[in-house]
């Protein structure tokens, strides 16, 4: 009987050792799974933060895109190039209109002297400048237009 008890004790020790090994393996597997889960959660949070940042950037770019044309036009209108072109093309258009008017006068109304037209334009411009000076001096009040002004 002693032999049988020793055999049972040895079997019991082997069983306990196997149980302890399995428990250790189980704890090790649980720790690995927990580590992988923690890494996955951290990576997920990182990706969520990146996505939130990128969404914010996309929203800002959309806002810029909505106003880009207006900002570009406003920027161009503030530039010296725009002012130069405006002055140049405005003056050229005015010169072309005057030239066409003179040609029309000569072609259709031979009784009108084109040189008189130039004198009329100079006189009109002088009267307009004088009227502007008076308006500025009187701050645009009543009676600020000179007598015989073309604005009446």
Secondary structure, 3 states (H helix, E strand, C coil): CHHHHHHHHHHHHHHHHHHHHHHHHHHHHHHHHHHHHHHHHHHHHHHHHHHHHHHHHHHHHHHHHHHHHHHHHHHHHHCHHHHHHHHHHHHHHHHHHHHHHHHHHHHHCCCCCHHHHHHHHHHHHHHHHHHHHHHHHCCCCCCCCCCCCCCC
